[in-house]
């Protein structure tokens, strides 16, 4: 319901992007790339200061940040962007740790970027099920974390641009900002549980993740039928 509400504000997601001022659209890709570059260090440092507190804590922290950004309009949304990316990444790293994976490893970091490459919660996905995007998302490759950031940043900036435009719309303000951030946090947490669950299962069974993903998609299609 939250995702449907977000796409209906301002004639849908594409309409939201058109509402962004030119100076914001011009800075969005660069701001997203810079936020991703800094977010890993900030998220890991926060894990050393504040212990993992579960999904609800991370969702509420993201919600409060969204409310603060919504109060400040476009300027507040730009300032809020790196904090939102860091909180979303922190939530993913917590889930990786739950699955017995090393949050500091490049393997986990690149998996987080693949999760960010997924269609955001304000974009309709291509088909029958949320899980149907897994095979395509797992194919996103990069030799280094920095290389993968360059590929993922433009995709993520579209979702973040829609979020910024919606929460800066007149009348909605902080309430919409909080609602959108809650929706983003929940969406990426659910994707992270699937991605890191597959990674853990691959290690435990010795089966390739591609084969596990294909089996999962087949099971989902059977369930849907």
C-alpha positions, 0 to 999 in steps of 0.5 A: 500500500505504501508503494502504491501511495508513493507512485500516485503522488504527482501523477506517478513516479515519472511525473515526480521526476519532472517536478525536480528543479533543474539544479537538483536533477543536475546534481542528483547523480553526483550526489548519489555517487558521493553518498554511496562512496561515503556510506560504507565507511559511515555505516560500518562505523555506526555498527561499532558505536550502536549495536544491531537493533533489528529491522524496526529500529533501522526503519524508524531511524530512516523514518525520522530522517525522512521527516526531517528532510521533508520539512526542509523542502528540496534543500532539506532533501538534498542534505538528507540524501547521504543520511538516508543512503547510509541508514539503508546500507546499515540495515543491509549490513545488519542483515548480512551479519544475521546470516553469518556474513562479514559486513566488512568484506568486499563481497558483502559490499558489492551485494549491497550495491546489487540490492540498490540496483533493484527497482526502487519502491516507487517504480513498478517492477517488470512482472509477476513478482517482486522476486522475479528481478533477482536473476537480472540484479545478480548479473550486475557485475563490477571488478571493484566496489568503486566500479560497481558504484559507478554502475549503480548510482544512476539507477539509484538516483532515479529512485531517490529523485522520485523520493525527493520530489514527492516529499518536497511537494506542497502540503505533504512535507514531513509526513510524506518524507517519513512515509517514503523513507519507511517504505524504502527501508522496508523494501530494501530490507526485504530484498537484502534478506533474499540476497544474503539468504541466497548467499548463505545457502550457497555457502552451506550447500556448495550450489551456485547462487544462479541455480538457487535463484532459478529454483526460487523463481520456479517455486514462486511461479508454482506458488503463484499458479 
